[in-house]
Amino acid sequence: MELRSITKKNFFLNPANLKRPWREDYLAMFSSQWQGVTTDPDLMMIPIDDHLVHRGDGVFEVMRCVSGQIYQMEGHLQRLDRSAKAISLNLPSDYGRIRELIGKLVVTGGERDCIIKVILSRGPGGFGISPFESPLSHMYINVIRFRNLPDEYYEDGIPLVTSSIPIKKSFFANIKSCNYLPNVLMKMEAIEAGCKYSVGLDEDGFLAEGSTENVGILSADHVLKFPGFERTLSGITVNRVFQLADQLVKEDLIRGVEFARISLEEAYQAEEMFLTGTSLGVLPVVIYDGKRIGQGKPGRVYARLSGLLWKDMTENRDVLTRIDWEPGDSV
Ligand SMILES: Cc1ncc(COP(=O)(O)O)c(C=O)c1O
């Protein structure tokens, strides 16, 4: 067999490197290895010997820029700090500039609605397992065009299935690590079941979370319930939705809102069901394990919650970080 020799010179002449249409949404990337920014997807690469790649040794965050302002940036950065601390990851030297870097990168990307993915990695240092091999941790930030889910997901609701993949133990569930194999398998299972989403259960049969979403129900007796964070990631969105739901109590639309254990049976009997997450907001579930939830269409509580969340995402200056789009714009 003859193998083509790849060199720095011919690498980008290889047509196989250019045929990757999914990259058209990649707007900008910063890497602490190059100390710079690129908008060329061909250059958005991570070295194979970064322990992030071959051991999943790193943590990440995903935040959303809405109409030019970043929603809940501080909450996401606090969770990133917690995740890094939990795995004793030394913060990369550029970490102190993260807010400024994110702002600059979003402007470089040029899209006011985008997703920002920050990865902190153990860094390059060989192919072993020991994290002490890597002398320096690194930071990668990608800005990706935001693509909303199809309107019908929100208008008609989505089906959900229970996953058979064992969920993470508490310690791992609460670290947003780059080790997402269980989550990947949950997604695979959902798609193979003809759904887009699945939800895991703990060993006692109580609802945990989706592959990248938190889950909640409006119980048959009109209490809004979300699983606590013993076995799930403390989602920025679900925490905010929880606070916003106070308004629904005042409006007498629900009797209360609580973190609680939710059995499968209780979920099947729910009036309404939802998923929450940074990029999808609140998504109504209308079929769960083939059973109709409530009236089988997105309900009033969903409509009110998603309306309140959207208002928060677009108007609440306390949780929106302005970006310096024009010279003279204040940050
Ligand atoms: C496992 C998991 N659960 C829940 C969530 C939802 O969290 P957030 O609302 O902060 O996006 C995510 C987000 O990516 C996740 O990966």
The ligand as a MOL file (V3000), in Angstrom:
LIG
                    3D

  0  0  0     0  0            999 V3000
M  V30 BEGIN CTAB
M  V30 COUNTS 16 16 0 0 0
M  V30 BEGIN ATOM
M  V30 1 C -25.6010 16.7340 31.0780 0
M  V30 2 C -26.2560 18.0690 30.9820 0
M  V30 3 N -27.3470 18.3330 31.7310 0
M  V30 4 C -27.9760 19.5140 31.6640 0
M  V30 5 C -27.5380 20.5220 30.8150 0
M  V30 6 C -28.2680 21.8270 30.7500 0
M  V30 7 O -27.4860 22.8370 31.3630 0
M  V30 8 P -27.5610 24.3560 30.9230 0
M  V30 9 O -28.9360 24.8250 31.1820 0
M  V30 10 O -26.5470 25.0240 31.8050 0
M  V30 11 O -27.2060 24.4220 29.4800 0
M  V30 12 C -26.4000 20.2950 30.0320 0
M  V30 13 C -25.9120 21.3440 29.1430 0
M  V30 14 O -25.0960 21.1730 28.3120 0
M  V30 15 C -25.7370 19.0490 30.1180 0
M  V30 16 O -24.6610 18.7930 29.3690 0
M  V30 END ATOM
M  V30 BEGIN BOND
M  V30 1 1 1 2
M  V30 2 1 2 3
M  V30 3 2 2 15
M  V30 4 2 3 4
M  V30 5 1 4 5
M  V30 6 1 5 6
M  V30 7 2 5 12
M  V30 8 1 6 7
M  V30 9 1 7 8
M  V30 10 2 8 9
M  V30 11 1 8 10
M  V30 12 1 8 11
M  V30 13 1 12 13
M  V30 14 1 12 15
M  V30 15 2 13 14
M  V30 16 1 15 16
M  V30 END BOND
M  V30 END CTAB
M  END
